[in-house]
Amino acid sequence: MPHPREARTVFLCQECGYESPRWMGFCPAPGCGSAQPLAETTRAPDRPSNPSWTSSRREGGPEPLQELSQLRTGGEPRIPLPSEEINRVLGGGIVPGSVSLLAGEPGVGKSTLLLQIARYLAASGGSVVYASGEESAHQIHLRSRRLDLPGDGIFLLSETDVEQILARLEESRPSLAIVDSIQTLYTRDAPSGPGSVVQVRECGLRLLRWAKQRDVPVLIAGHMTKDGSLAGPRVLEHMVDTVLYLDGEDLNAYRLLRCGKNRFGSTQEVGVFEMTGQGLTEVPDPSHTLLSQRYDRAVGSVLVPVLEGSRPLLLEVQALTSPSYAPVPRRVANGVDYNRLLMLSAVAVRRAGLDLTGQDIIVSVAGGFRVTEPAVDLGVLIAIASSLYNRPLEPGTVVLGEVGLSGELRSVPQIDRRLSESARLGMNRAVVPAAAGREATGIAHGGTSLEMVAVRTVRQAIREIWGPPGAQQDGQPEEPEWEDLE
């Protein structure tokens, strides 16, 4: 048997971190299911002791037991930032001693957002240590010049050894520590290379312990896998206090900052930003910004009030139908779920009487936003009907409602907030499910009141929007008739 202070050979699972003293083929851990065999690696010798900030105990021994009823604490302190969008998502600001994980796809703007947060805190008189394992100090300086960031109070550290990073943090005691990214860090106490499950878990645990003991907030950047999940072990998300996701399309300037976990506030808030040459700028009124570029009489365009977290947004859903010359007509979905589009297309044919045989259907959400809630169902169907019959909607009309397989319309949650946002932006007519129409009455804003058009089915919604079959508009081509469901 090797001595405890000597290096020894172990066999490690790269997915879950299971460790075996002998080779066993594939990982036997329950629930792992890794397709990769155990990898042989050498475990570093155990160290006699660790610094206090890497130990689970504080200086002076273990924590004493405390009765919950005897604790007396004041209000939860926060560090507010000049960015209202970031404060909204975090619940009012950064909590001292908290550890936040910021995840996003490559190129979405994670490093840019972290550098702007560092500027916000340094401008208020604090000091920030920005530890980067992906970029050199010169590269970060070039980005700061592009963002017109002065850099006072921001100290750069290009290091991947987590012990060295913690030693520098211990010396400087900054107001905020930023690590970009957790997948590049490593510790000599864990086998395998940087980015492995064991390394990510151990490095995250060391950063967490230091933040809690020194009462200094830490922001960590994380990578996303190609299936859209956070890279690394799931335990990393359980350890941190806040998990933030920065989403955005590659060819679109808008970015959404969502909160997947927040121990100090709500997870229902969403921040909207726009990527510009000066970095991420706030979009305080995204609905108004998107509507400013819209053509009121556009065919195949429908306005739908949706909820991003607890924030109502008025988004434009566009549809285009075109004769297909392929054996199987195409269905293209940008910003909506593809399988949901297939279901709505089938409902449109069978329940709404739309002749989509041999028609390609393309549906997109303007602005690069992605909508997953069913409240957009009726808007998608009305946009498809508008394109098929070449008829625009009347200006000032919004549409919302969930569509069932039999063509019936169901209500959606918080409809009064959606309609209030529509009235605020000058809308005057709302096509809503019949059940929701009874709940949302008297919606008005600034002298603008909404006319409620309550409908029960998709066919009835089409009749209410464009009139009975055969009613033509001047200059519009004659369209196929649809049957009356009544």
C-alpha positions as CSV (number, residue, x, y, z in Angstrom):
1,M,0.0,0.0,0.0
2,P,1.4,3.4,-0.9
3,H,2.3,5.9,1.8
4,P,-0.4,8.6,2.3
5,R,2.1,11.3,1.3
6,E,3.1,9.5,-1.9
7,A,1.5,9.8,-5.3
8,R,-0.8,6.9,-6.2
9,T,-2.5,5.7,-9.4
10,V,-6.3,5.9,-9.5
11,F,-9.0,5.4,-12.2
12,L,-11.4,8.3,-12.6
13,C,-14.7,8.8,-14.3
14,Q,-14.5,12.1,-16.3
15,E,-18.3,12.6,-16.1
16,C,-19.2,12.3,-12.4
17,G,-15.7,12.1,-10.7
18,Y,-16.1,8.5,-9.4
19,E,-12.8,7.2,-8.3
20,S,-11.6,3.6,-8.1
21,P,-8.2,2.1,-7.0
22,R,-8.4,-0.4,-9.9
23,W,-9.7,-0.4,-13.4
24,M,-13.3,-1.4,-13.6
25,G,-14.2,-0.7,-17.3
26,F,-17.0,1.8,-17.3
27,C,-18.2,3.9,-14.4
28,P,-20.4,1.9,-12.0
29,A,-21.8,4.9,-10.2
30,P,-25.7,4.9,-10.1
31,G,-27.2,7.5,-12.5
32,C,-23.9,8.3,-14.2
33,G,-24.3,6.4,-17.5
34,S,-21.0,7.6,-18.9
35,A,-20.0,6.1,-22.3
36,Q,-16.3,6.8,-21.6
37,P,-14.2,4.2,-19.7
38,L,-12.4,5.0,-16.5
39,A,-9.3,7.0,-17.2
40,E,-6.0,6.2,-15.4
41,T,-4.5,9.2,-13.6
42,T,-2.1,10.0,-10.8
43,R,-3.4,11.5,-7.6
44,A,-1.2,14.2,-6.0
45,P,0.1,13.4,-2.5
46,D,-2.0,14.7,0.3
47,R,-0.9,17.9,1.8
48,P,-0.4,18.1,5.6
49,S,-2.5,21.2,5.9
50,N,-4.3,23.8,3.9
51,P,-4.7,27.6,4.4
52,S,-7.6,28.7,6.4
53,W,-9.5,30.0,3.4
54,T,-9.4,26.5,1.7
55,S,-10.6,24.7,4.8
56,S,-14.2,24.1,5.8
57,R,-13.4,25.6,9.2
58,R,-12.8,29.2,10.0
59,E,-9.9,30.5,12.1
60,G,-10.4,29.5,15.8
61,G,-12.0,26.1,15.2
62,P,-15.4,25.0,14.0
63,E,-18.5,27.1,14.0
64,P,-20.5,27.0,17.2
65,L,-24.2,25.9,17.2
66,Q,-26.7,28.7,17.0
67,E,-30.4,28.6,17.7
68,L,-32.4,30.0,14.9
69,S,-34.8,31.9,17.2
70,Q,-31.9,33.7,18.9
71,L,-30.3,35.1,15.8
72,R,-30.7,38.9,15.3
73,T,-29.7,40.2,11.9
74,G,-30.5,43.5,10.2
75,G,-31.6,44.0,6.6
76,E,-29.8,42.1,3.9
77,P,-27.0,44.4,2.7
78,R,-26.6,44.9,-1.0
79,I,-24.2,46.7,-3.3
80,P,-26.3,48.5,-5.9
81,L,-25.0,49.0,-9.4
82,P,-25.7,51.9,-11.8
83,S,-27.4,49.4,-14.1
84,E,-31.1,49.1,-13.4
85,E,-31.3,46.0,-15.6
86,I,-28.7,44.1,-13.6
87,N,-30.1,45.3,-10.3
88,R,-33.6,44.0,-11.3
89,V,-32.3,40.5,-12.2
90,L,-30.1,40.3,-9.0
91,G,-33.0,41.5,-6.8
92,G,-31.5,44.9,-5.9
93,G,-27.8,44.5,-6.2
94,I,-24.9,42.3,-5.3
95,V,-24.9,40.7,-1.9
96,P,-21.6,40.7,0.0
97,G,-20.2,37.2,0.3
98,S,-22.3,35.8,-2.5
99,V,-21.1,33.7,-5.3
100,S,-22.8,34.2,-8.7
101,L,-22.3,32.1,-11.8
102,L,-22.8,33.7,-15.2
103,A,-23.2,31.3,-18.1
104,G,-23.7,31.8,-21.8
105,E,-22.7,30.6,-25.2
106,P,-19.3,31.7,-26.7
107,G,-19.4,35.2,-28.0
108,V,-22.7,36.2,-26.3
109,G,-20.9,38.9,-24.2
110,K,-20.1,37.3,-20.8
111,S,-16.6,38.8,-20.5
112,T,-18.0,42.2,-21.7
113,L,-20.7,42.2,-19.0
114,L,-18.3,41.2,-16.3
115,L,-15.9,44.0,-17.3
116,Q,-18.7,46.5,-17.2
117,I,-19.8,45.3,-13.7
118,A,-16.2,45.8,-12.6
119,R,-16.3,49.3,-14.0
120,Y,-19.5,50.1,-12.1
121,L,-18.1,48.9,-8.8
122,A,-14.7,50.6,-9.3
123,A,-16.4,53.9,-10.2
124,S,-18.1,53.9,-6.7
125,G,-14.7,53.7,-5.0
126,G,-14.3,49.9,-4.6
127,S,-11.5,47.7,-5.9
128,V,-12.0,44.8,-8.2
129,V,-9.7,41.8,-9.0
130,Y,-10.3,40.4,-12.5
131,A,-8.7,36.9,-12.7
132,S,-8.7,35.6,-16.3
133,G,-7.5,32.2,-17.4
134,E,-8.6,32.7,-21.0
135,E,-7.1,36.0,-21.9
136,S,-3.9,37.9,-21.1
137,A,-3.8,41.2,-19.4
138,H,-3.0,42.8,-22.7
139,Q,-6.1,41.3,-24.4
140,I,-8.3,42.6,-21.5
141,H,-6.8,46.0,-21.9
142,L,-7.6,46.1,-25.6
143,R,-11.3,45.3,-24.7
144,S,-11.4,48.0,-22.0
145,R,-10.2,50.5,-24.6
146,R,-12.9,49.5,-27.0
147,L,-15.5,49.9,-24.2
148,D,-14.0,53.2,-23.2
149,L,-13.3,51.9,-19.7
150,P,-10.8,53.9,-17.7
151,G,-9.6,50.9,-15.6
152,D,-9.0,52.7,-12.3
153,G,-9.5,50.4,-9.4
154,I,-9.5,47.2,-11.6
155,F,-6.6,44.9,-11.1
156,L,-5.9,42.2,-13.7
157,L,-4.5,38.7,-12.9
158,S,-3.8,36.1,-15.7
159,E,-3.7,32.9,-13.7
160,T,-5.2,29.4,-13.8
161,D,-4.0,28.0,-10.5
162,V,-6.8,28.5,-8.0
163,E,-4.5,28.5,-5.0
164,Q,-2.5,31.4,-6.6
165,I,-5.7,33.3,-7.3
166,L,-6.9,32.9,-3.7
167,A,-3.5,34.0,-2.4
168,R,-3.7,37.2,-4.4
169,L,-7.3,37.8,-3.3
170,E,-6.2,37.3,0.3
171,E,-3.5,39.9,-0.1
172,S,-5.6,42.5,-1.8
173,R,-9.1,42.0,-0.1
174,P,-11.0,43.6,-3.0
175,S,-14.6,44.7,-3.0
176,L,-15.4,42.3,-5.8
177,A,-13.6,39.3,-7.3
178,I,-14.3,38.1,-10.9
179,V,-13.1,34.8,-12.3
180,D,-13.3,34.2,-16.1
181,S,-13.8,31.3,-16.4
182,I,-14.2,28.4,-13.9
183,Q,-13.4,25.8,-16.7
184,T,-9.8,27.1,-17.0
185,L,-8.9,26.8,-13.3
186,Y,-7.2,23.9,-11.7
187,T,-5.9,22.8,-8.3
188,R,-2.9,20.5,-7.7
189,D,-5.0,18.6,-5.1
190,A,-7.3,17.1,-7.8
191,P,-6.4,14.7,-10.6
192,S,-7.1,15.3,-14.3
193,G,-6.8,18.5,-16.2
194,P,-8.6,21.8,-16.2
195,G,-12.2,21.7,-17.2
196,S,-12.8,18.2,-15.9
197,V,-15.7,17.5,-13.5
198,V,-13.4,17.1,-10.5
199,Q,-11.4,20.2,-11.2
200,V,-14.5,22.4,-11.7
201,R,-16.1,21.1,-8.5
202,E,-13.0,21.5,-6.4
203,C,-12.1,25.0,-7.7
204,G,-15.7,26.2,-7.3
205,L,-15.7,24.9,-3.7
206,R,-12.5,26.8,-2.8
207,L,-13.8,30.0,-4.3
208,L,-17.1,29.5,-2.4
209,R,-15.3,29.0,0.9
210,W,-13.1,32.1,0.5
211,A,-16.1,34.3,-0.5
212,K,-18.1,33.2,2.6
213,Q,-15.3,33.6,5.0
214,R,-14.1,37.0,3.7
215,D,-17.6,38.4,2.9
216,V,-16.5,39.4,-0.6
217,P,-18.8,38.8,-3.6
218,V,-17.4,36.6,-6.4
219,L,-18.6,36.5,-10.0
220,I,-17.7,33.4,-12.0
221,A,-18.1,32.9,-15.7
222,G,-19.1,29.5,-17.0
223,H,-19.2,27.8,-20.3
224,M,-22.3,26.3,-22.0
225,T,-22.3,22.9,-23.8
226,K,-23.7,22.5,-27.3
227,D,-27.0,21.2,-25.9
228,G,-27.6,24.5,-24.0
229,S,-26.7,23.3,-20.5
230,L,-24.1,24.6,-18.2
231,A,-20.7,22.8,-18.6
232,G,-19.3,21.0,-15.6
233,P,-20.9,19.1,-12.7
234,R,-24.4,19.9,-11.6
235,V,-23.1,20.4,-8.0
236,L,-21.6,23.7,-9.2
237,E,-25.0,25.2,-9.7
238,H,-26.1,23.9,-6.3
239,M,-23.1,25.4,-4.5
240,V,-23.4,29.0,-5.9
241,D,-26.0,31.5,-4.6
242,T,-27.0,32.9,-8.0
243,V,-27.1,31.4,-11.5
244,L,-27.4,33.9,-14.4
245,Y,-27.8,33.1,-18.0
246,L,-27.0,35.5,-20.8
247,D,-28.9,34.6,-24.0
248,G,-29.0,36.0,-27.5
249,E,-28.9,35.1,-31.1
250,D,-25.6,35.2,-33.0
251,L,-26.8,37.7,-35.6
252,N,-29.0,39.8,-33.3
253,A,-27.9,42.7,-31.1
254,Y,-30.3,42.0,-28.2
255,R,-29.3,40.0,-25.1
256,L,-31.5,38.7,-22.3
257,L,-30.1,38.3,-18.8
258,R,-32.1,35.7,-16.9
259,C,-31.8,34.3,-13.4
260,G,-32.1,30.5,-13.0
261,K,-31.4,30.5,-9.3
262,N,-31.3,33.3,-6.7
263,R,-31.1,32.7,-2.9
264,F,-31.6,36.5,-2.3
265,G,-34.4,37.4,-4.6
266,S,-36.8,36.4,-7.3
267,T,-35.9,34.3,-10.4
268,Q,-38.7,35.9,-12.4
269,E,-36.9,39.0,-13.5
270,V,-35.3,39.5,-16.9
271,G,-32.8,42.2,-18.0
272,V,-32.7,43.3,-21.7
273,F,-29.5,44.7,-23.2
274,E,-28.3,45.6,-26.7
275,M,-24.8,44.8,-27.9
276,T,-23.1,47.9,-29.3
277,G,-19.6,49.1,-30.0
278,Q,-19.4,50.4,-26.5
279,G,-20.5,47.1,-24.9
280,L,-23.9,46.1,-23.5
281,T,-26.3,49.0,-23.2
282,E,-29.6,48.8,-21.3
283,V,-32.9,48.7,-23.1
284,P,-35.3,50.1,-20.4
285,D,-38.4,49.9,-22.7
286,P,-37.8,47.0,-25.1
287,S,-41.4,46.9,-26.3
288,H,-41.3,50.5,-27.5
289,T,-37.9,49.9,-29.1
290,L,-39.1,46.9,-31.1
291,L,-42.3,48.6,-32.2
292,S,-40.5,51.7,-33.4
293,Q,-39.3,49.6,-36.4
294,R,-42.6,47.9,-37.2
295,Y,-44.8,48.6,-40.2
296,D,-48.5,48.7,-39.1
297,R,-50.0,47.3,-42.3
298,A,-47.5,44.4,-42.7
299,V,-49.1,41.2,-43.9
300,G,-48.3,38.2,-41.7
301,S,-47.4,40.3,-38.7
302,V,-49.1,40.0,-35.3
303,L,-48.4,41.7,-32.0
304,V,-48.5,39.4,-29.0
305,P,-48.0,40.5,-25.3
306,V,-45.8,37.9,-23.6
307,L,-44.2,37.6,-20.2
308,E,-40.4,37.3,-19.9
309,G,-40.2,36.3,-16.2
310,S,-42.6,38.9,-14.6
311,R,-41.9,41.5,-17.2
312,P,-44.5,42.0,-20.0
313,L,-43.2,42.6,-23.5
314,L,-45.0,43.3,-26.7
315,L,-43.3,41.2,-29.4
316,E,-44.0,41.0,-33.1
317,V,-44.6,37.5,-34.5
318,Q,-44.1,37.2,-38.3
319,A,-45.2,34.4,-40.6
320,L,-44.7,33.8,-44.3
321,T,-46.5,31.1,-46.4
322,S,-45.2,30.3,-49.9
323,P,-46.1,27.6,-52.4
324,S,-43.7,24.7,-52.0
325,Y,-42.1,22.8,-54.9
326,A,-40.6,20.1,-52.7
327,P,-42.2,16.8,-52.0
328,V,-42.6,17.7,-48.3
329,P,-43.4,21.4,-47.5
330,R,-40.9,23.0,-45.1
331,R,-41.6,24.3,-41.6
332,V,-39.1,26.9,-40.3
333,A,-39.3,28.3,-36.8
334,N,-37.1,31.1,-35.5
335,G,-37.8,32.2,-31.9
336,V,-40.7,29.7,-31.4
337,D,-40.5,25.9,-30.7
338,Y,-40.4,23.9,-33.9
339,N,-42.6,21.1,-32.5
340,R,-45.1,23.6,-31.4
341,L,-45.2,25.1,-34.9
342,L,-45.9,21.6,-36.3
343,M,-48.8,21.2,-33.9
344,L,-50.2,24.6,-34.7
345,S,-50.0,23.9,-38.4
346,A,-52.0,20.7,-38.0
347,V,-54.6,22.5,-35.9
348,A,-54.8,25.3,-38.6
349,V,-55.6,22.7,-41.3
350,R,-58.0,20.4,-39.4
351,R,-59.7,22.9,-37.0
352,A,-59.4,26.3,-38.6
353,G,-59.9,25.3,-42.2
354,L,-56.7,26.9,-43.5
355,D,-55.5,25.3,-46.8
356,L,-51.8,24.8,-46.0
357,T,-51.4,21.9,-48.4
358,G,-48.2,22.4,-50.4
359,Q,-47.3,25.6,-48.5
360,D,-43.9,26.3,-46.9
361,I,-44.4,28.0,-43.5
362,I,-41.8,30.3,-41.9
363,V,-42.4,31.8,-38.5
364,S,-40.1,34.2,-36.8
365,V,-40.1,36.5,-33.7
366,A,-38.8,39.9,-34.6
367,G,-35.8,41.2,-32.6
368,G,-34.2,37.8,-32.1
369,F,-36.3,37.0,-29.0
370,R,-37.3,33.4,-28.2
371,V,-40.8,32.7,-26.8
372,T,-41.6,29.4,-25.2
373,E,-44.9,30.1,-23.4
374,P,-48.2,28.9,-25.0
375,A,-49.7,32.5,-25.0
376,V,-48.1,33.0,-28.4
377,D,-50.1,30.1,-30.0
378,L,-53.0,32.2,-31.3
379,G,-50.6,34.9,-32.6
380,V,-48.7,32.3,-34.6
381,L,-52.0,31.0,-36.2
382,I,-53.3,34.4,-37.0
383,A,-50.0,35.4,-38.5
384,I,-50.1,32.3,-40.7
385,A,-53.7,33.1,-41.8
386,S,-52.7,36.7,-42.5
387,S,-50.0,35.6,-44.8
388,L,-52.1,32.9,-46.5
389,Y,-55.0,35.2,-47.2
390,N,-52.7,38.3,-47.8
391,R,-54.6,40.4,-45.3
392,P,-53.0,42.5,-42.6
393,L,-54.5,43.1,-39.2
394,E,-56.0,46.4,-38.2
395,P,-53.4,48.7,-36.6
396,G,-53.5,48.6,-32.8
397,T,-54.6,45.0,-32.5
398,V,-53.0,42.5,-30.2
399,V,-53.6,38.7,-30.1
400,L,-53.0,36.2,-27.4
401,G,-54.2,32.8,-26.2
402,E,-53.3,29.1,-25.9
403,V,-54.6,26.9,-28.7
404,G,-55.8,23.3,-27.9
405,L,-55.8,20.4,-30.3
406,S,-59.5,20.8,-31.0
407,G,-59.1,24.4,-32.0
408,E,-60.4,25.8,-28.7
409,L,-58.7,28.8,-27.0
410,R,-57.5,28.7,-23.4
411,S,-56.7,31.6,-21.1
412,V,-53.1,32.5,-20.1
413,P,-51.8,33.7,-16.7
414,Q,-51.5,37.4,-15.7
415,I,-53.5,38.5,-18.7
416,D,-54.2,41.9,-17.1
417,R,-50.5,42.8,-17.0
418,R,-50.1,41.8,-20.6
419,L,-53.1,44.0,-21.7
420,S,-52.0,46.9,-19.5
421,E,-48.6,46.9,-21.3
422,S,-50.5,46.8,-24.6
423,A,-52.6,49.8,-23.6
424,R,-49.5,51.7,-22.5
425,L,-48.1,51.3,-26.0
426,G,-51.2,52.7,-27.6
427,M,-53.0,49.4,-28.6
428,N,-56.8,49.7,-28.8
429,R,-58.1,46.2,-29.6
430,A,-57.3,42.8,-28.0
431,V,-58.4,39.4,-29.3
432,V,-58.4,37.1,-26.2
433,P,-59.9,33.8,-25.2
434,A,-63.5,34.0,-23.9
435,A,-62.5,33.0,-20.4
436,A,-59.9,35.7,-20.2
437,G,-62.2,38.3,-21.6
438,R,-64.4,38.1,-18.5
439,E,-61.4,38.6,-16.3
440,A,-59.7,41.5,-18.1
441,T,-62.2,44.3,-18.4
442,G,-61.7,48.0,-18.3
443,I,-58.0,47.9,-19.2
444,A,-56.9,51.5,-20.0
445,H,-53.7,53.5,-19.8
446,G,-53.3,57.3,-20.4
447,G,-56.8,57.6,-21.9
448,T,-56.4,54.6,-24.2
449,S,-58.8,51.8,-23.5
450,L,-58.7,48.3,-25.0
451,E,-61.7,46.9,-26.8
452,M,-61.9,43.2,-25.8
453,V,-62.8,40.7,-28.5
454,A,-63.5,37.5,-26.7
455,V,-63.5,34.3,-28.8
456,R,-63.8,30.6,-28.1
457,T,-62.2,29.0,-31.1
458,V,-59.5,29.7,-33.7
459,R,-62.2,30.0,-36.5
460,Q,-64.1,32.5,-34.5
461,A,-61.0,34.6,-34.0
462,I,-60.4,34.7,-37.7
463,R,-64.0,35.8,-38.3
464,E,-63.7,38.6,-35.7
465,I,-60.5,39.9,-37.2
466,W,-61.3,39.8,-40.9
467,G,-65.1,39.5,-41.0
468,P,-67.2,36.8,-42.5
469,P,-66.0,34.8,-45.5
470,G,-66.2,36.7,-48.7
471,A,-65.7,40.2,-47.1
472,Q,-63.0,41.7,-49.2
473,Q,-60.7,44.7,-48.8
474,D,-60.0,47.1,-51.6
475,G,-57.0,46.0,-53.6
476,Q,-56.7,42.6,-51.8
477,P,-56.8,39.4,-53.8
478,E,-59.7,37.0,-53.2
479,E,-58.9,34.3,-50.7
480,P,-60.3,30.8,-50.0
481,E,-63.3,30.7,-47.8
482,W,-63.3,29.1,-44.4
483,E,-66.2,27.3,-42.8
484,D,-68.1,28.7,-39.9
485,L,-67.8,26.6,-36.7
486,E,-70.9,28.0,-35.1
